[in-house]
Amino acid sequence: MTIREIIKLPDPVLRQTSTEIETVDDDVRRLLDDMLATMYDAPGIGLAAVQIGIPKRIITIDASSRSAEEDEDPGPESEAARPDGPLFLVNPVIVSLSDERSTYEEGCLSIPEYFAEVERPAEVQVEYVDYHGKKQELKADGLLATCIQHEVDHLNGVLFIDYLSKLKRDLVVRKFTKAEKERRRKSG
């Protein structure tokens, strides 16, 4: 497994729409393994391939370590899945979203050290192809539902800051653009 470099805002690659994967083969599985290692190293709970410069519809997620402790009130047992360990989603498609909403403080490995509350549907149902090339369907709630929506947004060129007011979003983009110019000035 190789730790890959995570692309940061304002890199325009983050705004690209990712393309589908034809088949899950050994190359795709190696990429999934690298993505998982990169995500854990960062550390994070989700990573889309576009965040490492590969605009393909691939996501890794592992919200299992945080979902129980960060869900403020998980309530009674729901039908939604709470998988233990990592999820590998190839060509994920959200097929349904609940009307009920929930708010989580989100962050992003491509927008380091910036966090903001984002309201999203509380439950999500997603179809995808797994690590072994098998079609799967998953219903999720809580932190996992938020994470799936956040990562699928990446595949469509959408960042969590797009859910903020224009003023807040513009401030974040300006901050990261200025930091990138300063980094280039010092290195070049």
Kinemage of the C-alpha trace (Angstrom):
@kinemage 1
@onewidth
@group {chain A} dominant
@subgroup {mainchain}
@vectorlist {calphas} color= white
{ca met a 1} P 0.000 0.000 0.000
{ca thr a 2} L 1.149 3.477 -0.879
{ca ile a 3} L 0.242 6.673 0.915
{ca arg a 4} L -0.906 9.119 -1.775
{ca glu a 5} L -0.812 12.907 -1.682
{ca ile a 6} L -4.178 14.476 -0.904
{ca ile a 7} L -5.115 17.377 -3.176
{ca lys a 8} L -6.082 20.551 -1.348
{ca leu a 9} L -8.383 23.467 -2.114
{ca pro a 10} L -8.136 25.473 -4.447
{ca asp a 11} L -6.926 22.705 -6.838
{ca pro a 12} L -9.435 22.634 -9.754
{ca val a 13} L -9.284 18.810 -9.878
{ca leu a 14} L -11.568 18.818 -6.821
{ca arg a 15} L -14.321 20.331 -8.992
{ca gln a 16} L -14.133 17.622 -11.666
{ca thr a 17} L -16.949 15.134 -12.102
{ca ser a 18} L -15.589 11.619 -11.659
{ca thr a 19} L -16.109 8.886 -14.247
{ca glu a 20} L -17.378 5.360 -13.656
{ca ile a 21} L -15.174 2.312 -13.241
{ca glu a 22} L -15.772 -0.410 -15.855
{ca thr a 23} L -14.717 -3.404 -13.737
{ca val a 24} L -13.234 -3.979 -10.314
{ca asp a 25} L -9.898 -5.603 -11.087
{ca asp a 26} L -6.547 -5.869 -9.295
{ca asp a 27} L -5.597 -2.300 -10.306
{ca val a 28} L -8.816 -0.927 -8.793
{ca arg a 29} L -8.301 -2.999 -5.630
{ca arg a 30} L -4.715 -1.649 -5.317
{ca leu a 31} L -6.118 1.870 -5.660
{ca leu a 32} L -8.746 1.120 -2.986
{ca asp a 33} L -6.012 -0.211 -0.668
{ca asp a 34} L -3.882 2.904 -1.274
{ca met a 35} L -6.894 5.148 -0.645
{ca leu a 36} L -7.664 3.386 2.635
{ca ala a 37} L -4.037 3.684 3.799
{ca thr a 38} L -3.998 7.364 2.771
{ca met a 39} L -7.293 8.022 4.574
{ca tyr a 40} L -6.080 6.374 7.800
{ca asp a 41} L -2.731 8.181 7.592
{ca ala a 42} L -4.365 11.616 7.166
{ca pro a 43} L -6.316 10.733 9.504
{ca gly a 44} L -9.850 10.790 8.143
{ca ile a 45} L -13.038 8.728 7.895
{ca gly a 46} L -13.704 9.093 4.167
{ca leu a 47} L -11.783 9.652 0.941
{ca ala a 48} L -12.842 9.947 -2.687
{ca ala a 49} L -10.377 9.045 -5.459
{ca val a 50} L -10.618 12.557 -6.893
{ca gln a 51} L -9.004 13.805 -3.668
{ca ile a 52} L -5.808 12.012 -4.694
{ca gly a 53} L -6.049 13.299 -8.246
{ca ile a 54} L -7.901 10.344 -9.781
{ca pro a 55} L -11.369 11.446 -10.948
{ca lys a 56} L -12.943 7.976 -10.768
{ca arg a 57} L -16.134 7.053 -8.905
{ca ile a 58} L -14.419 5.342 -5.962
{ca ile a 59} L -14.808 6.003 -2.228
{ca thr a 60} L -13.343 4.529 0.943
{ca ile a 61} L -15.085 5.096 4.273
{ca asp a 62} L -14.501 3.941 7.826
{ca ala a 63} L -16.841 5.727 10.202
{ca ser a 64} L -17.048 2.725 12.556
{ca ser a 65} L -14.584 4.081 15.092
{ca arg a 66} L -16.358 7.420 15.398
{ca ser a 67} L -20.026 6.726 14.705
{ca ala a 68} L -20.917 5.436 18.162
{ca glu a 69} L -19.085 8.144 20.065
{ca glu a 70} L -20.132 11.050 17.821
{ca asp a 71} L -23.810 10.203 17.370
{ca glu a 72} L -25.354 12.436 19.983
{ca asp a 73} L -28.542 10.415 20.313
{ca pro a 74} L -28.579 7.268 18.228
{ca gly a 75} L -32.069 6.531 19.568
{ca pro a 76} L -33.655 3.110 19.232
{ca glu a 77} L -32.018 0.585 16.956
{ca ser a 78} L -32.722 1.507 13.362
{ca glu a 79} L -32.708 -0.670 10.275
{ca ala a 80} L -29.748 1.300 8.962
{ca ala a 81} L -26.445 -0.494 8.800
{ca arg a 82} L -23.503 0.266 11.044
{ca pro a 83} L -20.724 -1.713 9.398
{ca asp a 84} L -17.644 -2.533 11.413
{ca gly a 85} L -14.526 -1.630 9.506
{ca pro a 86} L -13.943 -0.037 6.137
{ca leu a 87} L -16.363 0.292 3.244
{ca phe a 88} L -15.245 0.336 -0.376
{ca leu a 89} L -17.792 1.929 -2.710
{ca val a 90} L -17.219 1.748 -6.450
{ca asn a 91} L -19.686 3.651 -8.673
{ca pro a 92} L -21.909 4.590 -5.700
{ca val a 93} L -25.383 5.884 -6.510
{ca ile a 94} L -27.621 7.397 -3.855
{ca val a 95} L -31.065 5.911 -4.543
{ca ser a 96} L -32.990 7.534 -1.702
{ca leu a 97} L -32.658 10.221 0.937
{ca ser a 98} L -34.885 10.685 3.967
{ca asp a 99} L -37.007 13.779 4.485
{ca glu a 100} L -35.712 13.925 8.054
{ca arg a 101} L -32.614 16.107 8.403
{ca ser a 102} L -29.582 15.996 10.665
{ca thr a 103} L -26.654 18.329 11.228
{ca tyr a 104} L -23.030 17.316 11.707
{ca glu a 105} L -19.858 19.312 11.946
{ca glu a 106} L -18.027 18.343 8.772
{ca gly a 107} L -14.411 18.623 7.808
{ca cys a 108} L -12.522 17.513 4.732
{ca leu a 109} L -9.037 16.185 4.100
{ca ser a 110} L -8.868 18.516 1.083
{ca ile a 111} L -9.775 21.534 3.237
{ca pro a 112} L -7.613 20.828 6.298
{ca glu a 113} L -8.378 22.299 9.693
{ca tyr a 114} L -11.659 23.889 8.595
{ca phe a 115} L -14.938 22.629 10.042
{ca ala a 116} L -18.537 23.775 9.685
{ca glu a 117} L -21.991 22.481 10.512
{ca val a 118} L -23.820 21.107 7.474
{ca glu a 119} L -27.428 19.950 7.361
{ca arg a 120} L -28.142 16.889 5.201
{ca pro a 121} L -30.756 14.136 4.972
{ca ala a 122} L -30.550 11.940 8.090
{ca glu a 123} L -30.735 8.629 6.195
{ca val a 124} L -29.407 7.515 2.853
{ca gln a 125} L -29.708 4.411 0.718
{ca val a 126} L -26.824 3.774 -1.665
{ca glu a 127} L -26.138 1.158 -4.340
{ca tyr a 128} L -22.527 0.393 -5.209
{ca val a 129} L -20.057 -2.255 -6.306
{ca asp a 130} L -17.841 -3.582 -3.493
{ca tyr a 131} L -14.136 -4.478 -3.276
{ca his a 132} L -14.814 -7.855 -4.887
{ca gly a 133} L -16.924 -6.519 -7.763
{ca lys a 134} L -20.287 -7.514 -6.264
{ca lys a 135} L -23.316 -5.222 -6.353
{ca gln a 136} L -24.401 -4.087 -2.900
{ca glu a 137} L -27.021 -1.883 -1.318
{ca leu a 138} L -26.670 -0.118 2.019
{ca lys a 139} L -29.038 1.932 4.131
{ca ala a 140} L -27.233 4.217 6.570
{ca asp a 141} L -28.010 6.871 9.135
{ca gly a 142} L -26.069 9.096 11.506
{ca leu a 143} L -22.430 9.860 10.817
{ca leu a 144} L -22.176 7.141 8.150
{ca ala a 145} L -25.050 8.679 6.146
{ca thr a 146} L -23.386 12.083 6.336
{ca cys a 147} L -20.029 10.631 5.292
{ca ile a 148} L -21.537 8.794 2.285
{ca gln a 149} L -23.237 11.987 1.098
{ca his a 150} L -20.057 14.034 1.627
{ca glu a 151} L -17.929 11.586 -0.386
{ca val a 152} L -20.483 11.130 -3.191
{ca asp a 153} L -20.553 14.925 -3.444
{ca his a 154} L -16.783 14.801 -4.118
{ca leu a 155} L -17.448 12.491 -7.071
{ca asn a 156} L -19.733 15.186 -8.493
{ca gly a 157} L -17.294 18.070 -7.934
{ca val a 158} L -19.160 19.363 -4.876
{ca leu a 159} L -17.411 20.313 -1.623
{ca phe a 160} L -19.034 20.583 1.801
{ca ile a 161} L -18.314 24.329 1.807
{ca asp a 162} L -20.825 24.622 -1.058
{ca tyr a 163} L -23.557 24.136 1.576
{ca leu a 164} L -22.413 27.248 3.474
{ca ser a 165} L -23.403 30.834 2.830
{ca lys a 166} L -21.647 32.506 -0.093
{ca leu a 167} L -19.787 34.774 2.324
{ca lys a 168} L -18.386 31.876 4.407
{ca arg a 169} L -17.541 29.834 1.305
{ca asp a 170} L -15.743 32.765 -0.327
{ca leu a 171} L -13.712 33.397 2.849
{ca val a 172} L -12.578 29.762 2.965
{ca val a 173} L -11.643 29.711 -0.724
{ca arg a 174} L -9.713 32.991 -0.375
{ca lys a 175} L -7.829 31.683 2.664
{ca phe a 176} L -6.751 28.490 0.892
{ca thr a 177} L -5.932 30.311 -2.355
{ca lys a 178} L -3.702 32.743 -0.445
{ca ala a 179} L -1.978 29.865 1.397
{ca glu a 180} L -1.337 28.057 -1.910
{ca lys a 181} L 0.182 31.206 -3.490
{ca glu a 182} L 2.435 31.614 -0.448
{ca arg a 183} L 3.488 27.947 -0.607
{ca arg a 184} L 4.380 28.293 -4.315
{ca arg a 185} L 6.285 31.514 -3.669
{ca lys a 186} L 8.412 29.860 -0.987
{ca ser a 187} L 9.077 26.697 -3.010
{ca gly a 188} L 9.688 28.306 -6.340
